[in-house]
Amino acid sequence: MSDRDSGSRPGRVTTFVYVAGAGGVAQGDPELTLRGHRTVGVELPGHLPAEQFSRAYQAPQDLAALAAAPSPVSGVTLDDYVEVTVDVVRRVAAYGPVVLVGGSLGGAAVTKTADEVPHLLDRLVYDTAFCCTRLRSPAEYLETPEAATSLAKGLVAGLIGDPAALMAVRMNWRTSDPAFLAAAKEAFMAGAADGELLALLNTLLPDESLLVSTADARGRTDAWGRVPRTYIRHTRDRMIPLALQDRMIREADAATPGNAFEVRTVDAGHAATAAEYRRISEILDDLAV
């Protein structure tokens, strides 16, 4: 009996499984739920708010304590992300079609999950996310000429603590430093209202593992390469520039010429505003099986 046949309530309701990017928390999409689908976010290891939010991170901040506190994602690997994502996919696949959605760094886990359970996935969606084929890791793609205009490195002023000692990248998203907030706005959602930017930053977890972005995230053509896939391009992305998104699309298509990306495009920054995300919800709704 296959995993898909093992559930007690099989049906045709599509479940969208979301893998967040760096610093993201598990969440779904209420709009898709309103449209009759199911959505679930993957709780990545070390990414529970209870594990990462502390008194030292809250205002007034204790930056010395924050810099020295052990990280819950120290030693967490891409394989760990894949393990929990596969578990969620196995659990929901018994109830109908599964669409696995990754944003930003979450694309690495999407690819490697597809390597593990391609038969349980009806579609992969990369929402301005890393899709590694020619190069091994997201970190390597950020060193390419297509990434030259990325503003990711401009956020270094928000770093707290020693990444090598913490085995994690720790960001102080709750700083009030005006220069950093201006840089974050340009990088994530230029043109948005300040309140929407601050709402985003206040939901981001401070710590992300050092080991995930440098891990080998290339998919196998006989597994990942046979799952239908969609790429949602963000035209104003300043973290993963459009030229880099297009490079990853081209390289993936070259690796699996019989299974090219279906490409959709939205006019949005790296982090879509609420108004911009409505278009993404519409795209996902259209992709429901």
C-alpha positions in Angstrom: 0.0 0.0 0.0 1.4 3.4 -1.0 1.6 6.4 1.3 -1.0 8.0 -0.8 -3.4 5.1 -0.2 -2.9 4.8 3.5 -5.1 7.6 4.8 -8.6 7.1 6.2 -10.0 10.2 4.4 -8.6 10.4 0.9 -9.9 13.2 -1.2 -9.1 15.7 -4.0 -8.4 18.8 -1.8 -5.0 20.1 -2.6 -2.6 20.7 0.3 0.0 23.4 -0.1 3.0 22.7 2.1 5.2 25.8 2.8 8.9 25.8 3.6 10.0 29.3 4.7 13.1 31.1 3.9 15.9 32.2 6.2 14.5 33.3 9.6 11.0 32.4 8.6 8.4 30.7 10.7 5.9 28.0 9.8 2.8 29.5 8.2 0.2 28.8 5.6 -2.0 31.0 3.4 -5.5 32.0 4.7 -6.6 33.1 1.3 -6.0 29.6 -0.2 -7.9 28.1 2.7 -10.8 30.4 2.0 -10.7 29.1 -1.6 -11.2 25.5 -0.4 -7.6 24.3 -0.2 -5.5 23.2 2.8 -2.3 24.9 3.7 0.4 24.0 6.3 3.8 25.4 7.2 6.7 23.2 8.0 8.2 23.7 11.5 11.9 23.6 10.7 14.3 22.5 13.5 15.3 25.3 15.8 12.7 27.7 14.2 10.0 27.7 16.9 9.5 31.2 18.2 9.8 29.8 21.8 13.3 28.7 20.9 14.5 31.9 19.4 12.7 34.9 21.0 14.2 35.9 24.3 14.1 38.7 26.8 17.5 39.9 25.5 15.9 40.3 22.0 13.0 42.3 23.4 13.1 46.1 24.0 15.1 47.4 25.8 17.5 44.9 24.3 20.4 43.4 26.1 22.8 43.1 23.1 25.7 41.6 25.1 23.4 38.8 26.3 21.9 38.4 22.9 25.3 38.1 21.2 26.5 35.4 23.6 23.3 33.2 23.9 23.7 29.7 22.3 21.8 29.2 19.1 19.0 26.6 18.7 20.0 26.2 15.0 23.7 25.5 15.8 24.6 22.3 13.8 21.2 22.2 12.1 21.7 21.0 8.5 19.8 21.0 5.2 19.2 17.2 5.8 17.4 18.1 9.0 15.2 20.5 7.1 14.4 17.8 4.5 13.6 15.2 7.2 10.8 17.3 8.7 9.5 18.4 5.3 9.3 14.8 4.1 7.4 13.9 7.3 4.8 16.6 6.6 4.5 15.6 3.0 4.0 12.0 3.9 1.3 12.9 6.4 -0.7 15.1 4.1 -0.3 13.0 0.9 -2.9 10.5 2.2 -5.6 13.1 1.8 -5.1 14.4 -1.7 -2.6 16.2 -4.0 0.4 18.0 -2.6 2.0 21.2 -3.8 5.3 21.9 -2.1 6.1 25.7 -2.0 9.5 27.2 -1.0 10.4 30.8 -0.6 14.0 32.1 -0.8 16.3 29.7 1.0 13.4 27.3 1.4 13.9 26.3 -2.2 16.9 24.2 -1.2 14.7 22.1 1.1 12.0 21.8 -1.6 14.5 20.4 -4.1 16.0 17.8 -1.7 12.5 16.8 -0.4 11.6 16.1 -4.0 14.6 13.8 -4.3 13.2 11.8 -1.3 9.5 11.5 -2.2 8.9 12.5 -5.8 6.0 10.1 -6.0 4.1 12.1 -3.3 4.5 15.5 -4.9 2.2 16.8 -7.6 4.0 20.1 -8.1 7.0 22.1 -6.7 6.7 25.9 -6.5 9.8 28.1 -6.1 8.6 31.5 -5.0 11.7 33.7 -5.8 13.6 30.8 -4.3 16.9 29.1 -4.8 16.9 26.2 -7.2 20.4 24.7 -7.5 21.5 22.7 -10.5 24.7 23.8 -12.1 26.1 25.2 -8.8 25.8 23.2 -5.6 24.5 25.7 -3.0 22.6 29.0 -2.6 25.8 30.6 -1.2 27.6 29.8 -4.5 24.7 31.3 -6.5 25.0 34.5 -4.5 28.6 34.8 -5.7 27.7 34.8 -9.4 27.6 37.9 -11.7 23.8 37.6 -11.8 23.8 38.3 -8.0 26.0 41.3 -8.2 23.2 43.7 -7.6 21.9 41.8 -4.5 21.5 43.9 -1.4 21.9 40.9 0.9 25.4 41.8 1.9 24.2 45.3 2.9 22.4 43.8 5.8 25.7 42.9 7.6 25.2 45.8 10.0 22.4 43.9 11.6 24.6 40.9 12.6 24.9 40.2 16.3 27.6 37.9 17.8 30.2 35.8 16.1 28.7 33.5 13.4 31.6 31.1 13.7 31.2 30.8 17.5 27.4 30.6 17.3 27.4 28.3 14.2 24.6 30.5 13.1 23.9 33.9 11.5 22.1 36.0 14.1 20.3 39.2 13.0 18.9 41.9 15.1 15.8 42.5 13.1 14.3 44.5 16.0 17.0 47.2 16.0 15.9 50.8 15.7 19.0 51.9 13.8 17.6 54.0 10.9 20.4 53.1 8.5 19.8 49.4 8.9 16.0 49.8 8.6 16.5 51.7 5.4 18.8 49.0 4.0 16.3 46.3 5.0 13.5 48.1 3.3 15.4 48.4 0.1 16.4 44.8 0.3 13.1 43.3 1.1 10.2 45.5 0.1 11.1 48.9 -1.3 8.1 51.1 -1.6 6.1 49.5 1.2 4.8 51.4 4.1 7.1 51.5 7.1 4.5 49.6 9.2 4.5 46.7 6.8 8.2 46.4 6.8 8.4 46.5 10.6 5.6 43.9 10.8 7.7 41.7 8.6 11.0 42.2 10.6 9.2 41.6 13.9 8.1 38.1 12.7 11.5 37.1 11.4 13.5 34.8 13.7 17.0 36.1 14.6 19.0 32.9 13.9 19.6 30.9 10.8 22.0 28.0 10.5 25.3 28.5 8.8 25.2 25.0 7.3 22.0 25.3 5.2 23.0 27.9 2.7 26.3 26.2 1.9 25.0 22.6 1.7 24.7 20.8 -1.6 21.1 21.5 -2.7 21.2 20.0 -6.2 18.4 17.8 -7.2 18.7 14.4 -9.0 17.2 14.4 -12.5 15.5 11.0 -11.9 13.7 12.2 -8.8 13.4 16.0 -8.3 13.7 16.3 -12.1 10.5 14.5 -12.8 8.2 16.5 -10.6 6.3 19.3 -12.4 7.5 22.6 -11.2 6.6 26.3 -11.3 8.9 29.3 -10.7 7.3 32.6 -9.5 9.6 35.4 -10.5 9.6 38.6 -8.5 10.6 41.4 -10.8 11.8 43.9 -8.1 13.6 41.4 -5.9 16.8 43.0 -4.5 17.9 39.9 -2.5 17.7 37.3 -5.3 17.9 39.6 -8.3 15.7 38.8 -11.4 18.8 37.9 -13.4 19.7 35.3 -10.8 16.2 33.9 -10.8 16.3 33.6 -14.6 19.7 31.9 -14.5 18.4 29.3 -12.1 15.4 28.7 -14.2 17.5 28.3 -17.4 19.9 25.9 -15.7 17.1 23.7 -14.2 15.4 23.5 -17.6 18.7 22.5 -19.2 19.1 19.7 -16.7 15.6 18.3 -17.3 14.6 19.3 -20.9 11.5 17.2 -20.8 10.3 18.9 -17.6 10.8 22.7 -17.8 9.6 25.2 -15.3 6.2 26.8 -15.8 7.1 30.4 -15.2 4.9 33.0 -13.6 5.8 36.6 -12.8 4.7 39.1 -10.2 5.6 42.7 -9.7 7.0 42.4 -6.2 10.1 42.7 -4.1 11.7 39.8 -2.3 9.1 39.9 0.4 5.8 40.7 -1.2 3.5 43.2 0.5 0.0 42.0 1.4 -1.4 43.6 -1.8 1.3 41.9 -3.9 0.8 38.6 -2.3 -2.8 38.4 -3.4 -1.4 37.8 -6.9 0.8 34.9 -5.6 -2.3 33.4 -3.9 -4.1 33.6 -7.2 -1.2 31.8 -9.0 -1.2 29.1 -6.4 -4.9 28.7 -6.5 -4.6 28.2 -10.3 -2.0 25.5 -9.7 -4.2 23.4 -7.4 -4.7 19.9 -8.7 
